[in-house]
Amino acid sequence: MAGRDPCKGLRRQLAAHRRKLREFEADPFAHDNAGVLARSPPEQRDKIIQGRIRKLKRQIDSFTRQLERCARRHRSR
């Protein structure tokens, strides 16, 4: 289809993960749906929070690379 963005899904996922990271960094407890932070001892909470931040950043990096590949692949068409 002409005019269709083949990378749209990746753009959406990247934006969503960037938003999740900002929101989680601002208030990790608001995103503690499973209660893991609330039940953890204070000395472990920071490790859990930093682990979640690292995971989101890795996912953002992955989506960024995938989007760049997608854009290169479809630019010449």
Secondary structure as GFF3:
##gff-version 3
##sequence-region A 1 77
A	DSSP	alpha_helix	8	26	.	.	.	ID=ss1
A	DSSP	three_ten_helix	28	31	.	.	.	ID=ss2
A	DSSP	alpha_helix	36	39	.	.	.	ID=ss3
A	DSSP	alpha_helix	42	75	.	.	.	ID=ss4
###
